[in-house]
Amino acid sequence: MHAATMKKINVLWKAGQRAESAEIMQNLLKYRLNRPEANRWYSLFVELQKISTIKENNLQLHRLLNVNNCINDNEFSYIEEYLTCTEPLAKAIDIMQSENNEYYGIVLPYILSVRKKLQRIEEESNFVFCKPLIKSYRRSVEERFGKIFDVNTLQAEKAAIAALSYPRFKNKWLTCLDLPNRVKIVEIFKTCICKRIQDSVPTKNCSLENTFFKFDFDSDSDSDPSVADLGRQSFNTPMAKAELLMVQYFAEESYDLQLLNRYAEIKSIFIKYNTPLPSSAAAEQLFSFATMPNLENNHKLSGDIFEKIIVLKHNLNCQKNV
């Protein structure tokens, strides 16, 4: 079914590359059917979405293009099932490949969301053609990101801290985990905040003025363990301060990054753990400019010269876009 459907769709994509056929499509559909980019998987999803919308004009379009073998109803049903299975992955990939305003903290919430969506589709959808596909997608996601789904790994801890310190998500995504793992992740984050508090504690000022004010607990407070404990421990330990700070941060309604300016310790954690990009796509796209090292005369470029040429070419492209 996939091979037969894609064969017919390729005929339409090929027609869209000819000026006369493209004009026919534009007049009838108000858009062109373009062949997807070979190196962008999301592009295939977008172009198949366009194909799925031509059903009402299907016969007329094929007649105007002089194409005899039309896409039939079963093949349109297959395209719809394929798009349903692929949508969670396609949208997550498209967002994570952005290099602007995206941080490593989106990785764990996004892949947890993708896994949950794929599980729901697998359980609730009555597919005729794509049952093997949705099972394969779910299994592949679980295997590919197994180290992040397992909260006992260092990779999962770093991804969780990055997500919790990112105001866009905070602790909202924790509902995707079971209770024991949820508690463990929160404790890891609290310990991380506690360490930042300990590192930022200033040296005590032991001046005569400060030593003058010394308060002893009277007999009433000593006789009440809860009062004595409240005075001596609750708000003075770094761990208690970390827990209070964490609760206040999670309770904030704002999702703006400016929120971090009110929580210096969490801001420090955010900077440390959200420095990596969520995807290598941005770096790969940058080096797609770098065809010159493959040329015979340029394969001995030094690292410094190579870096400068890449930056210059990238800036040149930015200027052209402006």
C-alpha positions in Angstrom: 0.0 0.0 0.0 2.8 2.4 0.9 4.7 1.8 -2.3 1.6 2.0 -4.5 0.5 5.3 -2.8 3.9 7.0 -2.9 4.3 6.0 -6.6 1.1 8.0 -7.5 2.1 10.9 -5.2 5.5 11.1 -6.9 3.8 11.6 -10.2 2.0 14.7 -8.7 5.2 16.0 -7.2 7.0 15.6 -10.5 4.2 17.5 -12.2 4.5 20.3 -9.7 8.1 21.0 -10.9 6.8 21.9 -14.4 5.7 25.5 -14.9 2.4 24.6 -16.7 1.4 21.9 -14.3 2.3 24.1 -11.3 0.0 26.8 -12.7 -2.9 24.4 -13.0 -2.4 23.3 -9.3 -2.2 26.9 -8.2 -5.5 27.8 -10.0 -7.3 24.8 -8.7 -5.9 24.2 -5.3 -4.5 27.6 -4.4 -1.1 26.0 -3.7 1.5 23.8 -5.4 2.4 20.2 -4.7 6.2 20.3 -4.1 8.6 17.4 -3.7 9.7 17.2 -0.1 13.3 18.1 0.8 15.5 15.0 1.0 17.3 16.0 4.2 14.2 17.1 6.1 11.8 14.5 7.4 9.3 17.1 8.5 9.1 18.3 4.9 7.6 14.9 3.9 4.9 15.2 6.6 3.9 18.7 5.4 3.7 17.7 1.7 1.7 14.6 2.5 -0.7 16.9 4.5 -1.2 18.8 1.2 -1.9 15.6 -0.7 -4.5 14.6 1.9 -6.5 17.9 1.2 -6.9 17.3 -2.5 -9.4 14.5 -2.2 -12.4 16.7 -3.3 -10.5 17.9 -6.4 -8.7 14.7 -7.0 -10.4 13.6 -10.2 -10.4 17.1 -11.7 -6.7 17.6 -10.9 -5.6 14.4 -12.5 -7.7 15.1 -15.6 -6.2 18.6 -16.0 -2.7 17.2 -15.5 -3.4 14.3 -18.0 -2.6 11.7 -15.3 -4.6 8.5 -15.7 -3.9 6.6 -12.5 -5.7 8.6 -9.7 -5.2 8.2 -6.0 -8.1 6.0 -4.8 -10.1 6.1 -1.6 -8.1 3.4 0.1 -4.9 5.2 -0.6 -6.3 8.4 0.8 -7.3 6.4 3.9 -3.7 5.2 4.2 -2.3 8.7 3.9 -4.7 9.8 6.7 -3.5 7.0 9.0 0.1 7.6 8.1 -0.3 11.3 9.1 -2.0 10.4 12.3 0.9 8.1 13.3 3.6 10.5 12.2 2.2 13.8 13.6 3.6 13.6 17.2 7.1 12.9 15.9 7.0 15.4 13.0 5.9 18.3 15.2 8.4 17.5 18.0 11.3 17.2 15.5 10.4 20.5 13.8 10.3 22.4 17.2 13.5 20.8 18.6 15.5 21.6 15.4 15.1 25.3 16.0 18.2 27.2 17.1 16.3 30.3 18.5 14.6 30.4 21.9 14.9 26.6 22.4 16.9 25.1 25.2 17.9 21.6 26.3 15.1 21.7 28.8 12.5 20.9 26.2 14.0 17.5 25.4 12.6 15.4 28.2 9.1 17.0 28.3 8.8 16.6 24.5 9.9 13.0 24.2 7.7 12.1 27.2 4.8 13.8 25.4 5.6 12.0 22.1 5.7 8.6 23.9 2.3 9.3 25.6 0.7 10.5 22.3 2.0 7.4 20.4 0.7 5.1 23.2 -2.7 6.8 23.1 -2.9 6.6 19.3 -1.9 2.9 19.4 -4.6 2.1 22.0 -7.5 4.2 20.7 -7.1 4.1 16.9 -8.7 1.4 14.7 -6.1 1.4 11.9 -6.6 -0.7 8.8 -3.1 -0.2 7.3 -0.8 1.4 9.9 -1.0 -0.8 13.0 2.6 -2.0 12.5 3.8 1.6 11.9 2.5 3.0 15.1 3.9 0.1 17.1 7.2 0.6 15.4 7.3 4.3 16.1 6.5 3.8 19.8 9.1 1.0 20.2 11.7 3.1 18.4 11.2 6.1 20.6 11.4 4.0 23.7 14.6 2.3 22.5 16.3 5.5 21.2 15.7 7.5 24.3 15.8 4.7 26.8 18.6 6.3 28.8 16.5 9.5 29.3 13.3 7.6 30.2 15.3 5.7 32.9 15.6 8.3 35.7 18.5 6.3 37.2 20.9 7.4 34.5 23.1 10.5 34.6 21.7 11.6 31.2 18.1 11.5 32.5 19.1 13.5 35.6 20.7 16.2 33.5 17.7 16.4 31.2 15.3 16.5 34.2 17.2 19.3 35.9 17.3 21.3 32.6 13.5 20.9 32.2 12.7 21.8 35.9 14.8 24.9 35.7 13.2 26.0 32.5 10.2 28.3 33.3 8.4 27.2 30.2 7.9 23.7 31.8 8.8 23.8 35.5 7.2 20.6 37.0 4.2 20.4 34.7 5.6 17.4 32.8 6.2 15.3 35.9 2.7 13.8 35.6 4.1 11.7 32.7 6.2 9.8 35.3 5.1 7.3 38.0 5.1 8.5 41.6 8.4 7.0 42.8 10.3 8.5 39.8 8.5 11.8 40.2 9.7 12.0 43.9 13.2 11.0 42.9 13.5 13.7 40.2 12.2 16.4 42.6 14.7 15.4 45.3 17.5 15.6 42.7 16.5 19.1 41.7 16.1 20.2 45.4 19.6 18.9 46.1 20.9 20.8 43.2 19.4 24.0 44.5 20.7 23.3 48.0 24.2 23.0 46.6 23.9 26.4 44.9 22.6 27.9 48.2 25.6 26.5 50.1 28.0 27.9 47.5 26.5 31.3 47.7 26.4 31.7 51.5 28.5 34.7 52.5 31.1 34.6 55.2 29.5 35.4 58.6 30.2 38.8 60.0 31.2 38.4 63.6 31.4 42.0 64.5 30.8 43.1 68.1 27.5 44.6 67.2 26.2 41.2 65.9 27.5 39.2 68.8 25.7 41.5 71.2 22.4 40.1 70.0 22.3 36.6 71.3 19.0 34.9 72.0 18.5 31.8 74.1 15.4 29.8 74.1 13.4 30.2 77.3 11.9 27.3 79.2 8.5 27.7 77.4 10.1 27.2 74.0 12.4 24.4 75.2 9.4 22.6 76.6 7.7 22.7 73.2 9.7 20.6 70.8 7.8 21.9 67.7 8.6 25.6 68.6 12.2 24.8 69.4 12.6 22.9 66.2 10.9 25.7 64.2 13.3 28.2 65.6 16.5 26.2 65.3 16.2 24.2 62.1 13.3 24.7 59.8 14.3 27.9 58.0 18.1 27.7 58.7 19.2 24.6 56.8 20.2 24.9 53.2 17.9 22.0 52.3 14.9 23.6 53.9 15.7 26.9 52.1 16.0 24.9 48.9 12.6 23.3 49.3 10.9 26.6 50.1 12.6 28.2 47.0 11.6 25.3 44.8 7.9 25.4 46.0 7.7 29.1 45.4 9.3 28.7 41.9 6.9 25.9 40.9 3.9 28.0 42.1 4.8 30.9 39.8 2.2 31.4 37.0 4.7 33.1 34.7 6.5 31.1 32.0 8.8 33.9 30.9 12.6 33.5 31.2 12.6 36.8 33.2 11.2 34.9 36.1 14.7 33.4 36.7 15.9 36.9 37.7 13.9 36.4 41.0 15.5 33.0 41.7 19.3 33.4 41.5 20.1 29.8 42.4 17.7 28.4 39.9 18.9 30.8 37.2 22.4 29.5 37.8 21.2 25.9 37.3 19.3 26.9 34.2 22.4 28.4 32.6 24.5 25.3 33.4 22.1 22.7 32.2 20.3 24.5 29.3 23.5 25.5 27.4 23.4 22.6 24.9 21.0 22.8 21.9 18.2 20.2 22.0 19.2 19.1 18.5 22.3 18.9 16.4 20.4 20.1 13.4 21.5 23.8 13.8 25.2 22.8 13.8 24.7 20.5 10.8 22.9 23.2 8.8 25.8 25.6 9.6 28.3 23.1 8.2 26.2 22.5 5.2 27.8 25.7 3.9 31.2 24.1 4.2 31.6 22.4 0.8 35.0 24.0 0.3 37.0 21.5 2.4 36.0 18.8 -0.1 37.6 20.6 -3.0 41.0 19.4 -4.1 42.8 22.7 -3.5 41.2 23.4 -0.1 41.4 20.1 1.8 44.5 21.2 3.8 42.8 24.3 5.4 43.9 24.9 8.9 41.2 24.8 11.7 41.4 28.6 12.2 41.0 29.4 8.5 38.2 26.9 8.1 36.3 28.4 11.1 36.6 31.9 9.7 35.3 30.9 6.3 32.3 29.2 7.9 31.5 32.3 9.9 31.9 34.6 6.9 29.6 32.4 4.7 27.0 32.2 7.5 27.0 36.0 7.9 26.7 36.4 4.1 23.6 34.2 4.1 22.1 36.2 7.0 22.7 39.4 5.0 21.0 38.0 1.9 18.0 37.0 4.0 17.7 40.5 5.5 
